[in-house]
Amino acid sequence: MHKLTVASILIGFLASFTTAAPTPAKVLVPGAGFRLASTVHQVPDGGSLAHIDESTIHVLDAAGAVVKAVTHTPTKVKSAVEPLETGWVAYASWLNTGSSPISSFKTTFTVPPVPAANHGQTVFLFNSIEPNSGDAILQPVLQFGPSAAGGGSFWAVASWYLVGDSTFFTNPIRTSAGATLDGVITLTSSSGSSFNYVTSFSNIAGTSLTATGSAQLTWATETLEAYGVTTKADYPAGSTVFSAIDLVLSNGNAPSVSWSTVSDSPDGISTKVNTSGATNAEITITY
Ligand SMILES: *[C@@H]1O[C@H](CO)[C@@H](O)[C@H](O)[C@H]1NC(C)=O
């Protein structure tokens, strides 16, 4: 028994308050914004994700052993653009409505300079792909600032898969301004309505994330997403050019692609298609 002091009584008193009404911790994830920390899971290095049924995902380690079973409920991932430049600020997108699935989606871009200001804001840049339902997203992500994966006032990369209200990510790896990133999403095989994907920055080891048994992913995007941004200095200076954008279908053809764009004009953030189409396309987001 420890001695009962005023301090320990006070701590006990405060603890009884904080445990009586705990506020569930929320963490930031690319694609969807803030989510309950308990729904966000790191995938072991070399591990993968397997859809087991409509609501269960197994997290597997590199040897294929199940380390965790996670259940999820349908939830839209894309967070709306709100005032204060929160969420998907600027992006280009294309929806595959054809009968042949997207088999490969590649994008190259350069890590921008770190933002001039740093007060805990988060900037995400990525190419991504979602199912028609909008309740999943697979994305190799560049981030500046904090997220559920860690991070800080530096650039880092990780691959993420969100499905329903569950989120999975690979161990983030630091990178720096000027580095070239090749974000790749590949359909490796499919059977009926079950699709197996892998995503990575193909030129950065340790970023590969496999998800098997997914829904078909149809909506391709090039995205700037941000949280806690208050002025332009919170963004990198200049622009980010998503280049060498290549989309290929399972039938071997390049689809006929017309990119739709969303800009944040009141805040001076624009999305421009420099080169349209599905082969060597180029899209510029200017801050
Ligand atoms: C692409 O568009 C941006 C924004 O309009 C422009 O600043 C840039 O010069 C263009 N790039 C090329 C290669 O035309």
The ligand as an SDF file (V2000), in Angstrom:
LIG
                    3D

 14 14  0  0  0  0  0  0  0  0999 V2000
    0.8910   22.4630  -66.8420 C   0  0  0  0  0  0  0  0  0  0  0  0
   -0.0960   23.3030  -66.2990 O   0  0  0  0  0  0  0  0  0  0  0  0
    0.4180   24.2110  -65.3220 C   0  0  0  0  0  0  0  0  0  0  0  0
   -0.7490   24.9200  -64.7120 C   0  0  0  0  0  0  0  0  0  0  0  0
   -1.5000   25.6060  -65.6800 O   0  0  0  0  0  0  0  0  0  0  0  0
    1.4160   25.1460  -65.9700 C   0  0  0  0  0  0  0  0  0  0  0  0
    1.9150   26.0510  -65.0210 O   0  0  0  0  0  0  0  0  0  0  0  0
    2.5340   24.3200  -66.5500 C   0  0  0  0  0  0  0  0  0  0  0  0
    3.4500   25.1640  -67.2550 O   0  0  0  0  0  0  0  0  0  0  0  0
    2.0030   23.2650  -67.4860 C   0  0  0  0  0  0  0  0  0  0  0  0
    3.0830   22.3840  -67.8740 N   0  0  0  0  0  0  0  0  0  0  0  0
    3.3670   22.1250  -69.1470 C   0  0  0  0  0  0  0  0  0  0  0  0
    4.5000   21.1950  -69.3810 C   0  0  0  0  0  0  0  0  0  0  0  0
    2.7600   22.6210  -70.0780 O   0  0  0  0  0  0  0  0  0  0  0  0
  1  2  1  0
  1 10  1  0
  2  3  1  0
  3  4  1  0
  3  6  1  0
  4  5  1  0
  6  7  1  0
  6  8  1  0
  8  9  1  0
  8 10  1  0
 10 11  1  0
 11 12  1  0
 12 13  1  0
 12 14  2  0
M  END
$$$$
